[in-house]
């Protein structure tokens, strides 16, 4: 496959302070039609892109199409890439936009929890005293066998709880806690302020933890 090559004599891709040396190398190689560089990029991010796409669409085949459209968008948009964010977050921003559009088009069914607003309390207020202390503290996991904590059932429950979150909470916790992204990367990819990202993550983690506590309580019993 012949990659898109920049033809203008002007260089709109002069390195910015935000670009890493690796990003500069990859962008330059891609603009010169280096198929090996494109293969490196696909090998590095394709799996994570697919996992994120699956949060928006009904089937794996649809998610794979979203990822394919994302890579096409990367190649088409690369001449306009200015390096104001990392190459990684720019690619994932394209994926999120593609996946959201596809998800709306498919009229994907939405969990009841996703119909609620995201501006409510971060956690159940019944669990806290007026002074901010715990009314109902988190259940301790001390003494539970590692096999329970690390079981496939527990991991599946966590992923199910994440999938039932409102969309923006789901996006943030997936990128932060499943994919291991930094706060800065998530803010760039999802176009969030630091405060908004922090609140969304806290709400998401609180809801997922509550589901996990129920499971662990049953396992301990």
Secondary structure, 3 states (H helix, E strand, C coil): CCCCECCCCCCCCCCCCCCCHHHHHHHHHHHECCHHHHHHHHHHHHHHHHHHHCCCCCCHHHHHHHHHHHHHHHHHHHHHCCCCCCHHHHHHHHHHHHHHHHHHHCCCCCCHHHHCCCCCCCCCHHHECCCCCECCCCCCCCCCCHHHHCCHHHHHHHHHHHHCCCHHHHHHHHHHHHCCCCHHHHHHHHCCCHHHHHHHHHHHHHHHHHHHHHHHHHHHC
